[in-house]
Structures are given as C-alpha cells and as structure tokens.
Amino acid sequence: QNDTSFSRLLGRLRAEQAYRLLTRTEGADRSIMAIAYDCGFTDMSAFYRHFRLRYERLPTSVREDAKDD
C-alpha cells in the first residue's frame, strides 16, 4: 500500500514551490513566512515540517546557500 495521503502530497508540492521561490532572485526580497503563505501553508509549523520532510533542511539554510551561488 502506498503511504502517500492527499495532505502529504499537497504539502510536498507546496514545499517544492517554496523551495523554488527561496532559491530564485525574485523571491529574495520576500520573507520566508510570506513565501510559505503564498504557497498555501496557513501554519508555519506545518510549512517547516513538510519542508524538512522533503529536503531534510530548513528553509533558512536553503535561502542562505542560494545567496552564496
């Protein structure tokens, strides 16, 4: 049986969108909270949970690494 529920899949897709915004220049001037909300997360703890499940990293470290590139 597949362990993927709709909410998990939705969280993954939203985390992927947030990742794209965190690593592109057009998202650089926006806060992580604003990006999370724009991607459909209404709760920051859910955002961090889904993001870490998908990338095994925190959004802040992804953004910092994108700045270094």
mmCIF file of the N, C-alpha and C atoms, coordinates in Angstrom:
data_MODEL
# 
_entry.id   MODEL 
# 
loop_
_atom_site.group_PDB 
_atom_site.id 
_atom_site.type_symbol 
_atom_site.label_atom_id 
_atom_site.label_alt_id 
_atom_site.label_comp_id 
_atom_site.label_asym_id 
_atom_site.label_entity_id 
_atom_site.label_seq_id 
_atom_site.pdbx_PDB_ins_code 
_atom_site.Cartn_x 
_atom_site.Cartn_y 
_atom_site.Cartn_z 
_atom_site.occupancy 
_atom_site.B_iso_or_equiv 
_atom_site.pdbx_formal_charge 
_atom_site.auth_seq_id 
_atom_site.auth_comp_id 
_atom_site.auth_asym_id 
_atom_site.auth_atom_id 
_atom_site.pdbx_PDB_model_num 
ATOM 1   N N  . GLN A 1 1  ? 0.841  -1.191 0.000  1.00 0.00 ? 1  GLN A N  1 
ATOM 2   C CA . GLN A 1 1  ? 0.000  0.000  0.000  1.00 0.00 ? 1  GLN A CA 1 
ATOM 3   C C  . GLN A 1 1  ? 0.877  1.242  0.000  1.00 0.00 ? 1  GLN A C  1 
ATOM 4   N N  . ASN A 1 2  ? 0.462  2.219  -0.750 1.00 0.00 ? 2  ASN A N  1 
ATOM 5   C CA . ASN A 1 2  ? 1.182  3.475  -0.833 1.00 0.00 ? 2  ASN A CA 1 
ATOM 6   C C  . ASN A 1 2  ? 0.894  4.312  0.412  1.00 0.00 ? 2  ASN A C  1 
ATOM 7   N N  . ASP A 1 3  ? 1.938  4.894  0.997  1.00 0.00 ? 3  ASP A N  1 
ATOM 8   C CA . ASP A 1 3  ? 1.797  5.664  2.236  1.00 0.00 ? 3  ASP A CA 1 
ATOM 9   C C  . ASP A 1 3  ? 1.591  7.162  1.959  1.00 0.00 ? 3  ASP A C  1 
ATOM 10  N N  . THR A 1 4  ? 1.195  7.502  0.761  1.00 0.00 ? 4  THR A N  1 
ATOM 11  C CA . THR A 1 4  ? 1.036  8.899  0.410  1.00 0.00 ? 4  THR A CA 1 
ATOM 12  C C  . THR A 1 4  ? -0.426 9.310  0.521  1.00 0.00 ? 4  THR A C  1 
ATOM 13  N N  . SER A 1 5  ? -0.694 10.185 1.447  1.00 0.00 ? 5  SER A N  1 
ATOM 14  C CA . SER A 1 5  ? -2.040 10.726 1.577  1.00 0.00 ? 5  SER A CA 1 
ATOM 15  C C  . SER A 1 5  ? -2.127 12.022 0.763  1.00 0.00 ? 5  SER A C  1 
ATOM 16  N N  . PHE A 1 6  ? -3.335 12.479 0.545  1.00 0.00 ? 6  PHE A N  1 
ATOM 17  C CA . PHE A 1 6  ? -3.525 13.718 -0.199 1.00 0.00 ? 6  PHE A CA 1 
ATOM 18  C C  . PHE A 1 6  ? -2.835 14.884 0.489  1.00 0.00 ? 6  PHE A C  1 
ATOM 19  N N  . SER A 1 7  ? -2.977 14.990 1.805  1.00 0.00 ? 7  SER A N  1 
ATOM 20  C CA . SER A 1 7  ? -2.379 16.126 2.514  1.00 0.00 ? 7  SER A CA 1 
ATOM 21  C C  . SER A 1 7  ? -0.860 16.074 2.457  1.00 0.00 ? 7  SER A C  1 
ATOM 22  N N  . ARG A 1 8  ? -0.286 14.870 2.474  1.00 0.00 ? 8  ARG A N  1 
ATOM 23  C CA . ARG A 1 8  ? 1.165  14.748 2.362  1.00 0.00 ? 8  ARG A CA 1 
ATOM 24  C C  . ARG A 1 8  ? 1.638  15.153 0.963  1.00 0.00 ? 8  ARG A C  1 
ATOM 25  N N  . LEU A 1 9  ? 0.907  14.716 -0.043 1.00 0.00 ? 9  LEU A N  1 
ATOM 26  C CA . LEU A 1 9  ? 1.248  15.085 -1.419 1.00 0.00 ? 9  LEU A CA 1 
ATOM 27  C C  . LEU A 1 9  ? 1.117  16.593 -1.614 1.00 0.00 ? 9  LEU A C  1 
ATOM 28  N N  . LEU A 1 10 ? 0.051  17.169 -1.108 1.00 0.00 ? 10 LEU A N  1 
ATOM 29  C CA . LEU A 1 10 ? -0.148 18.605 -1.219 1.00 0.00 ? 10 LEU A CA 1 
ATOM 30  C C  . LEU A 1 10 ? 0.963  19.364 -0.494 1.00 0.00 ? 10 LEU A C  1 
ATOM 31  N N  . GLY A 1 11 ? 1.332  18.903 0.691  1.00 0.00 ? 11 GLY A N  1 
ATOM 32  C CA . GLY A 1 11 ? 2.423  19.529 1.435  1.00 0.00 ? 11 GLY A CA 1 
ATOM 33  C C  . GLY A 1 11 ? 3.735  19.451 0.681  1.00 0.00 ? 11 GLY A C  1 
ATOM 34  N N  . ARG A 1 12 ? 3.966  18.328 0.026  1.00 0.00 ? 12 ARG A N  1 
ATOM 35  C CA . ARG A 1 12 ? 5.201  18.168 -0.755 1.00 0.00 ? 12 ARG A CA 1 
ATOM 36  C C  . ARG A 1 12 ? 5.220  19.137 -1.939 1.00 0.00 ? 12 ARG A C  1 
ATOM 37  N N  . LEU A 1 13 ? 4.116  19.241 -2.642 1.00 0.00 ? 13 LEU A N  1 
ATOM 38  C CA . LEU A 1 13 ? 4.054  20.153 -3.785 1.00 0.00 ? 13 LEU A CA 1 
ATOM 39  C C  . LEU A 1 13 ? 4.220  21.606 -3.346 1.00 0.00 ? 13 LEU A C  1 
ATOM 40  N N  . ARG A 1 14 ? 3.627  21.948 -2.233 1.00 0.00 ? 14 ARG A N  1 
ATOM 41  C CA . ARG A 1 14 ? 3.765  23.312 -1.706 1.00 0.00 ? 14 ARG A CA 1 
ATOM 42  C C  . ARG A 1 14 ? 5.203  23.577 -1.267 1.00 0.00 ? 14 ARG A C  1 
ATOM 43  N N  . ALA A 1 15 ? 5.843  22.586 -0.650 1.00 0.00 ? 15 ALA A N  1 
ATOM 44  C CA . ALA A 1 15 ? 7.241  22.732 -0.237 1.00 0.00 ? 15 ALA A CA 1 
ATOM 45  C C  . ALA A 1 15 ? 8.141  22.906 -1.456 1.00 0.00 ? 15 ALA A C  1 
ATOM 46  N N  . GLU A 1 16 ? 7.853  22.202 -2.536 1.00 0.00 ? 16 GLU A N  1 
ATOM 47  C CA . GLU A 1 16 ? 8.641  22.336 -3.759 1.00 0.00 ? 16 GLU A CA 1 
ATOM 48  C C  . GLU A 1 16 ? 8.492  23.736 -4.351 1.00 0.00 ? 16 GLU A C  1 
ATOM 49  N N  . GLN A 1 17 ? 7.296  24.275 -4.312 1.00 0.00 ? 17 GLN A N  1 
ATOM 50  C CA . GLN A 1 17 ? 7.081  25.643 -4.791 1.00 0.00 ? 17 GLN A CA 1 
ATOM 51  C C  . GLN A 1 17 ? 7.843  26.630 -3.909 1.00 0.00 ? 17 GLN A C  1 
ATOM 52  N N  . ALA A 1 18 ? 7.792  26.432 -2.605 1.00 0.00 ? 18 ALA A N  1 
ATOM 53  C CA . ALA A 1 18 ? 8.520  27.307 -1.689 1.00 0.00 ? 18 ALA A CA 1 
ATOM 54  C C  . ALA A 1 18 ? 10.022 27.225 -1.951 1.00 0.00 ? 18 ALA A C  1 
ATOM 55  N N  . TYR A 1 19 ? 10.524 26.036 -2.200 1.00 0.00 ? 19 TYR A N  1 
ATOM 56  C CA . TYR A 1 19 ? 11.950 25.862 -2.498 1.00 0.00 ? 19 TYR A CA 1 
ATOM 57  C C  . TYR A 1 19 ? 12.337 26.689 -3.726 1.00 0.00 ? 19 TYR A C  1 
ATOM 58  N N  . ARG A 1 20 ? 11.518 26.607 -4.762 1.00 0.00 ? 20 ARG A N  1 
ATOM 59  C CA . ARG A 1 20 ? 11.800 27.379 -5.980 1.00 0.00 ? 20 ARG A CA 1 
ATOM 60  C C  . ARG A 1 20 ? 11.847 28.877 -5.678 1.00 0.00 ? 20 ARG A C  1 
ATOM 61  N N  . LEU A 1 21 ? 10.906 29.358 -4.876 1.00 0.00 ? 21 LEU A N  1 
ATOM 62  C CA . LEU A 1 21 ? 10.882 30.782 -4.543 1.00 0.00 ? 21 LEU A CA 1 
ATOM 63  C C  . LEU A 1 21 ? 12.057 31.180 -3.654 1.00 0.00 ? 21 LEU A C  1 
ATOM 64  N N  . LEU A 1 22 ? 12.473 30.290 -2.777 1.00 0.00 ? 22 LEU A N  1 
ATOM 65  C CA . LEU A 1 22 ? 13.596 30.589 -1.883 1.00 0.00 ? 22 LEU A CA 1 
ATOM 66  C C  . LEU A 1 22 ? 14.928 30.621 -2.617 1.00 0.00 ? 22 LEU A C  1 
ATOM 67  N N  . THR A 1 23 ? 15.020 29.927 -3.730 1.00 0.00 ? 23 THR A N  1 
ATOM 68  C CA . THR A 1 23 ? 16.305 29.827 -4.426 1.00 0.00 ? 23 THR A CA 1 
ATOM 69  C C  . THR A 1 23 ? 16.397 30.718 -5.664 1.00 0.00 ? 23 THR A C  1 
ATOM 70  N N  . ARG A 1 24 ? 15.353 31.457 -5.969 1.00 0.00 ? 24 ARG A N  1 
ATOM 71  C CA . ARG A 1 24 ? 15.378 32.355 -7.127 1.00 0.00 ? 24 ARG A CA 1 
ATOM 72  C C  . ARG A 1 24 ? 15.453 33.799 -6.673 1.00 0.00 ? 24 ARG A C  1 
ATOM 73  N N  . THR A 1 25 ? 16.002 34.627 -7.522 1.00 0.00 ? 25 THR A N  1 
ATOM 74  C CA . THR A 1 25 ? 16.182 36.040 -7.148 1.00 0.00 ? 25 THR A CA 1 
ATOM 75  C C  . THR A 1 25 ? 14.867 36.766 -6.936 1.00 0.00 ? 25 THR A C  1 
ATOM 76  N N  . GLU A 1 26 ? 13.801 36.366 -7.642 1.00 0.00 ? 26 GLU A N  1 
ATOM 77  C CA . GLU A 1 26 ? 12.532 37.085 -7.468 1.00 0.00 ? 26 GLU A CA 1 
ATOM 78  C C  . GLU A 1 26 ? 11.906 36.858 -6.089 1.00 0.00 ? 26 GLU A C  1 
ATOM 79  N N  . GLY A 1 27 ? 12.355 35.846 -5.360 1.00 0.00 ? 27 GLY A N  1 
ATOM 80  C CA . GLY A 1 27 ? 11.842 35.617 -4.019 1.00 0.00 ? 27 GLY A CA 1 
ATOM 81  C C  . GLY A 1 27 ? 12.748 36.143 -2.927 1.00 0.00 ? 27 GLY A C  1 
ATOM 82  N N  . ALA A 1 28 ? 13.890 36.708 -3.315 1.00 0.00 ? 28 ALA A N  1 
ATOM 83  C CA . ALA A 1 28 ? 14.904 37.114 -2.334 1.00 0.00 ? 28 ALA A CA 1 
ATOM 84  C C  . ALA A 1 28 ? 14.444 38.223 -1.400 1.00 0.00 ? 28 ALA A C  1 
ATOM 85  N N  . ASP A 1 29 ? 13.545 39.094 -1.860 1.00 0.00 ? 29 ASP A N  1 
ATOM 86  C CA . ASP A 1 29 ? 13.122 40.219 -1.028 1.00 0.00 ? 29 ASP A CA 1 
ATOM 87  C C  . ASP A 1 29 ? 11.899 39.901 -0.177 1.00 0.00 ? 29 ASP A C  1 
ATOM 88  N N  . ARG A 1 30 ? 11.409 38.655 -0.256 1.00 0.00 ? 30 ARG A N  1 
ATOM 89  C CA . ARG A 1 30 ? 10.218 38.269 0.496  1.00 0.00 ? 30 ARG A CA 1 
ATOM 90  C C  . ARG A 1 30 ? 10.612 37.428 1.704  1.00 0.00 ? 30 ARG A C  1 
ATOM 91  N N  . SER A 1 31 ? 9.861  37.561 2.772  1.00 0.00 ? 31 SER A N  1 
ATOM 92  C CA . SER A 1 31 ? 10.157 36.778 3.975  1.00 0.00 ? 31 SER A CA 1 
ATOM 93  C C  . SER A 1 31 ? 9.783  35.320 3.752  1.00 0.00 ? 31 SER A C  1 
ATOM 94  N N  . ILE A 1 32 ? 10.380 34.458 4.538  1.00 0.00 ? 32 ILE A N  1 
ATOM 95  C CA . ILE A 1 32 ? 10.072 33.032 4.458  1.00 0.00 ? 32 ILE A CA 1 
ATOM 96  C C  . ILE A 1 32 ? 8.601  32.807 4.803  1.00 0.00 ? 32 ILE A C  1 
ATOM 97  N N  . MET A 1 33 ? 8.086  33.552 5.759  1.00 0.00 ? 33 MET A N  1 
ATOM 98  C CA . MET A 1 33 ? 6.678  33.425 6.132  1.00 0.00 ? 33 MET A CA 1 
ATOM 99  C C  . MET A 1 33 ? 5.769  33.805 4.963  1.00 0.00 ? 33 MET A C  1 
ATOM 100 N N  . ALA A 1 34 ? 6.096  34.886 4.268  1.00 0.00 ? 34 ALA A N  1 
ATOM 101 C CA . ALA A 1 34 ? 5.288  35.305 3.119  1.00 0.00 ? 34 ALA A CA 1 
ATOM 102 C C  . ALA A 1 34 ? 5.310  34.249 2.023  1.00 0.00 ? 34 ALA A C  1 
ATOM 103 N N  . ILE A 1 35 ? 6.467  33.668 1.785  1.00 0.00 ? 35 ILE A N  1 
ATOM 104 C CA . ILE A 1 35 ? 6.583  32.607 0.775  1.00 0.00 ? 35 ILE A CA 1 
ATOM 105 C C  . ILE A 1 35 ? 5.749  31.400 1.184  1.00 0.00 ? 35 ILE A C  1 
ATOM 106 N N  . ALA A 1 36 ? 5.827  31.023 2.443  1.00 0.00 ? 36 ALA A N  1 
ATOM 107 C CA . ALA A 1 36 ? 5.042  29.880 2.928  1.00 0.00 ? 36 ALA A CA 1 
ATOM 108 C C  . ALA A 1 36 ? 3.551  30.119 2.731  1.00 0.00 ? 36 ALA A C  1 
ATOM 109 N N  . TYR A 1 37 ? 3.082  31.298 3.105  1.00 0.00 ? 37 TYR A N  1 
ATOM 110 C CA . TYR A 1 37 ? 1.656  31.612 2.948  1.00 0.00 ? 37 TYR A CA 1 
ATOM 111 C C  . TYR A 1 37 ? 1.249  31.663 1.480  1.00 0.00 ? 37 TYR A C  1 
ATOM 112 N N  . ASP A 1 38 ? 2.098  32.237 0.644  1.00 0.00 ? 38 ASP A N  1 
ATOM 113 C CA . ASP A 1 38 ? 1.801  32.295 -0.788 1.00 0.00 ? 38 ASP A CA 1 
ATOM 114 C C  . ASP A 1 38 ? 1.729  30.908 -1.421 1.00 0.00 ? 38 ASP A C  1 
ATOM 115 N N  . CYS A 1 39 ? 2.441  29.953 -0.846 1.00 0.00 ? 39 CYS A N  1 
ATOM 116 C CA . CYS A 1 39 ? 2.434  28.580 -1.364 1.00 0.00 ? 39 CYS A CA 1 
ATOM 117 C C  . CYS A 1 39 ? 1.279  27.753 -0.792 1.00 0.00 ? 39 CYS A C  1 
ATOM 118 N N  . GLY A 1 40 ? 0.487  28.356 0.075  1.00 0.00 ? 40 GLY A N  1 
ATOM 119 C CA . GLY A 1 40 ? -0.707 27.685 0.567  1.00 0.00 ? 40 GLY A CA 1 
ATOM 120 C C  . GLY A 1 40 ? -0.638 27.176 1.993  1.00 0.00 ? 40 GLY A C  1 
ATOM 121 N N  . PHE A 1 41 ? 0.487  27.359 2.650  1.00 0.00 ? 41 PHE A N  1 
ATOM 122 C CA . PHE A 1 41 ? 0.582  26.952 4.052  1.00 0.00 ? 41 PHE A CA 1 
ATOM 123 C C  . PHE A 1 41 ? -0.077 28.015 4.914  1.00 0.00 ? 41 PHE A C  1 
ATOM 124 N N  . THR A 1 42 ? -0.899 27.600 5.843  1.00 0.00 ? 42 THR A N  1 
ATOM 125 C CA . THR A 1 42 ? -1.537 28.544 6.759  1.00 0.00 ? 42 THR A CA 1 
ATOM 126 C C  . THR A 1 42 ? -0.950 28.456 8.157  1.00 0.00 ? 42 THR A C  1 
ATOM 127 N N  . ASP A 1 43 ? -0.021 27.537 8.336  1.00 0.00 ? 43 ASP A N  1 
ATOM 128 C CA . ASP A 1 43 ? 0.598  27.304 9.633  1.00 0.00 ? 43 ASP A CA 1 
ATOM 129 C C  . ASP A 1 43 ? 2.101  27.118 9.416  1.00 0.00 ? 43 ASP A C  1 
ATOM 130 N N  . MET A 1 44 ? 2.909  27.917 10.092 1.00 0.00 ? 44 MET A N  1 
ATOM 131 C CA . MET A 1 44 ? 4.354  27.842 9.884  1.00 0.00 ? 44 MET A CA 1 
ATOM 132 C C  . MET A 1 44 ? 4.946  26.513 10.341 1.00 0.00 ? 44 MET A C  1 
ATOM 133 N N  . SER A 1 45 ? 4.393  25.917 11.386 1.00 0.00 ? 45 SER A N  1 
ATOM 134 C CA . SER A 1 45 ? 4.936  24.629 11.829 1.00 0.00 ? 45 SER A CA 1 
ATOM 135 C C  . SER A 1 45 ? 4.689  23.556 10.776 1.00 0.00 ? 45 SER A C  1 
ATOM 136 N N  . ALA A 1 46 ? 3.542  23.601 10.109 1.00 0.00 ? 46 ALA A N  1 
ATOM 137 C CA . ALA A 1 46 ? 3.266  22.657 9.023  1.00 0.00 ? 46 ALA A CA 1 
ATOM 138 C C  . ALA A 1 46 ? 4.225  22.906 7.861  1.00 0.00 ? 46 ALA A C  1 
ATOM 139 N N  . PHE A 1 47 ? 4.490  24.172 7.562  1.00 0.00 ? 47 PHE A N  1 
ATOM 140 C CA . PHE A 1 47 ? 5.436  24.500 6.494  1.00 0.00 ? 47 PHE A CA 1 
ATOM 141 C C  . PHE A 1 47 ? 6.809  23.910 6.789  1.00 0.00 ? 47 PHE A C  1 
ATOM 142 N N  . TYR A 1 48 ? 7.334  24.170 7.982  1.00 0.00 ? 48 TYR A N  1 
ATOM 143 C CA . TYR A 1 48 ? 8.652  23.657 8.334  1.00 0.00 ? 48 TYR A CA 1 
ATOM 144 C C  . TYR A 1 48 ? 8.673  22.129 8.331  1.00 0.00 ? 48 TYR A C  1 
ATOM 145 N N  . ARG A 1 49 ? 7.622  21.516 8.805  1.00 0.00 ? 49 ARG A N  1 
ATOM 146 C CA . ARG A 1 49 ? 7.545  20.046 8.834  1.00 0.00 ? 49 ARG A CA 1 
ATOM 147 C C  . ARG A 1 49 ? 7.594  19.470 7.411  1.00 0.00 ? 49 ARG A C  1 
ATOM 148 N N  . HIS A 1 50 ? 6.764  19.976 6.529  1.00 0.00 ? 50 HIS A N  1 
ATOM 149 C CA . HIS A 1 50 ? 6.740  19.476 5.157  1.00 0.00 ? 50 HIS A CA 1 
ATOM 150 C C  . HIS A 1 50 ? 8.050  19.791 4.426  1.00 0.00 ? 50 HIS A C  1 
ATOM 151 N N  . PHE A 1 51 ? 8.597  20.958 4.677  1.00 0.00 ? 51 PHE A N  1 
ATOM 152 C CA . PHE A 1 51 ? 9.841  21.348 4.015  1.00 0.00 ? 51 PHE A CA 1 
ATOM 153 C C  . PHE A 1 51 ? 10.983 20.429 4.449  1.00 0.00 ? 51 PHE A C  1 
ATOM 154 N N  . ARG A 1 52 ? 11.070 20.157 5.745  1.00 0.00 ? 52 ARG A N  1 
ATOM 155 C CA . ARG A 1 52 ? 12.142 19.273 6.228  1.00 0.00 ? 52 ARG A CA 1 
ATOM 156 C C  . ARG A 1 52 ? 11.941 17.841 5.780  1.00 0.00 ? 52 ARG A C  1 
ATOM 157 N N  . LEU A 1 53 ? 10.707 17.388 5.692  1.00 0.00 ? 53 LEU A N  1 
ATOM 158 C CA . LEU A 1 53 ? 10.447 16.045 5.165  1.00 0.00 ? 53 LEU A CA 1 
ATOM 159 C C  . LEU A 1 53 ? 10.927 15.923 3.723  1.00 0.00 ? 53 LEU A C  1 
ATOM 160 N N  . ARG A 1 54 ? 10.701 16.959 2.944  1.00 0.00 ? 54 ARG A N  1 
ATOM 161 C CA . ARG A 1 54 ? 11.043 16.923 1.520  1.00 0.00 ? 54 ARG A CA 1 
ATOM 162 C C  . ARG A 1 54 ? 12.538 17.126 1.281  1.00 0.00 ? 54 ARG A C  1 
ATOM 163 N N  . TYR A 1 55 ? 13.163 18.063 2.005  1.00 0.00 ? 55 TYR A N  1 
ATOM 164 C CA . TYR A 1 55 ? 14.540 18.455 1.703  1.00 0.00 ? 55 TYR A CA 1 
ATOM 165 C C  . TYR A 1 55 ? 15.555 18.138 2.791  1.00 0.00 ? 55 TYR A C  1 
ATOM 166 N N  . GLU A 1 56 ? 15.104 17.711 3.954  1.00 0.00 ? 56 GLU A N  1 
ATOM 167 C CA . GLU A 1 56 ? 15.974 17.430 5.095  1.00 0.00 ? 56 GLU A CA 1 
ATOM 168 C C  . GLU A 1 56 ? 16.851 18.627 5.446  1.00 0.00 ? 56 GLU A C  1 
ATOM 169 N N  . ARG A 1 57 ? 16.293 19.796 5.224  1.00 0.00 ? 57 ARG A N  1 
ATOM 170 C CA . ARG A 1 57 ? 16.963 21.062 5.520  1.00 0.00 ? 57 ARG A CA 1 
ATOM 171 C C  . ARG A 1 57 ? 15.908 22.074 5.934  1.00 0.00 ? 57 ARG A C  1 
ATOM 172 N N  . LEU A 1 58 ? 16.373 23.130 6.568  1.00 0.00 ? 58 LEU A N  1 
ATOM 173 C CA . LEU A 1 58 ? 15.479 24.226 6.926  1.00 0.00 ? 58 LEU A CA 1 
ATOM 174 C C  . LEU A 1 58 ? 15.430 25.245 5.789  1.00 0.00 ? 58 LEU A C  1 
ATOM 175 N N  . PRO A 1 59 ? 14.311 25.936 5.631  1.00 0.00 ? 59 PRO A N  1 
ATOM 176 C CA . PRO A 1 59 ? 14.212 26.949 4.580  1.00 0.00 ? 59 PRO A CA 1 
ATOM 177 C C  . PRO A 1 59 ? 15.294 28.024 4.684  1.00 0.00 ? 59 PRO A C  1 
ATOM 178 N N  . THR A 1 60 ? 15.673 28.394 5.901  1.00 0.00 ? 60 THR A N  1 
ATOM 179 C CA . THR A 1 60 ? 16.706 29.424 6.060  1.00 0.00 ? 60 THR A CA 1 
ATOM 180 C C  . THR A 1 60 ? 18.038 28.977 5.478  1.00 0.00 ? 60 THR A C  1 
ATOM 181 N N  . SER A 1 61 ? 18.407 27.711 5.648  1.00 0.00 ? 61 SER A N  1 
ATOM 182 C CA . SER A 1 61 ? 19.682 27.242 5.103  1.00 0.00 ? 61 SER A CA 1 
ATOM 183 C C  . SER A 1 61 ? 19.631 27.138 3.583  1.00 0.00 ? 61 SER A C  1 
ATOM 184 N N  . VAL A 1 62 ? 18.471 26.799 3.036  1.00 0.00 ? 62 VAL A N  1 
ATOM 185 C CA . VAL A 1 62 ? 18.316 26.761 1.581  1.00 0.00 ? 62 VAL A CA 1 
ATOM 186 C C  . VAL A 1 62 ? 18.488 28.167 1.017  1.00 0.00 ? 62 VAL A C  1 
ATOM 187 N N  . ARG A 1 63 ? 17.875 29.142 1.659  1.00 0.00 ? 63 ARG A N  1 
ATOM 188 C CA . ARG A 1 63 ? 17.993 30.529 1.198  1.00 0.00 ? 63 ARG A CA 1 
ATOM 189 C C  . ARG A 1 63 ? 19.420 31.023 1.306  1.00 0.00 ? 63 ARG A C  1 
ATOM 190 N N  . GLU A 1 64 ? 20.103 30.715 2.392  1.00 0.00 ? 64 GLU A N  1 
ATOM 191 C CA . GLU A 1 64 ? 21.495 31.149 2.565  1.00 0.00 ? 64 GLU A CA 1 
ATOM 192 C C  . GLU A 1 64 ? 22.390 30.537 1.506  1.00 0.00 ? 64 GLU A C  1 
ATOM 193 N N  . ASP A 1 65 ? 22.198 29.271 1.202  1.00 0.00 ? 65 ASP A N  1 
ATOM 194 C CA . ASP A 1 65 ? 23.003 28.631 0.161  1.00 0.00 ? 65 ASP A CA 1 
ATOM 195 C C  . ASP A 1 65 ? 22.723 29.233 -1.207 1.00 0.00 ? 65 ASP A C  1 
ATOM 196 N N  . ALA A 1 66 ? 21.496 29.631 -1.458 1.00 0.00 ? 66 ALA A N  1 
ATOM 197 C CA . ALA A 1 66 ? 21.143 30.246 -2.742 1.00 0.00 ? 66 ALA A CA 1 
ATOM 198 C C  . ALA A 1 66 ? 21.830 31.601 -2.885 1.00 0.00 ? 66 ALA A C  1 
ATOM 199 N N  . LYS A 1 67 ? 22.008 32.319 -1.790 1.00 0.00 ? 67 LYS A N  1 
ATOM 200 C CA . LYS A 1 67 ? 22.692 33.606 -1.828 1.00 0.00 ? 67 LYS A CA 1 
ATOM 201 C C  . LYS A 1 67 ? 24.166 33.441 -2.169 1.00 0.00 ? 67 LYS A C  1 
ATOM 202 N N  . ASP A 1 68 ? 24.737 32.325 -1.738 1.00 0.00 ? 68 ASP A N  1 
ATOM 203 C CA . ASP A 1 68 ? 26.171 32.084 -1.957 1.00 0.00 ? 68 ASP A CA 1 
ATOM 204 C C  . ASP A 1 68 ? 26.474 31.699 -3.402 1.00 0.00 ? 68 ASP A C  1 
ATOM 205 N N  . ASP A 1 69 ? 25.469 31.251 -4.127 1.00 0.00 ? 69 ASP A N  1 
ATOM 206 C CA . ASP A 1 69 ? 25.694 30.820 -5.520 1.00 0.00 ? 69 ASP A CA 1 
ATOM 207 C C  . ASP A 1 69 ? 25.861 31.963 -6.472 1.00 0.00 ? 69 ASP A C  1 
# 
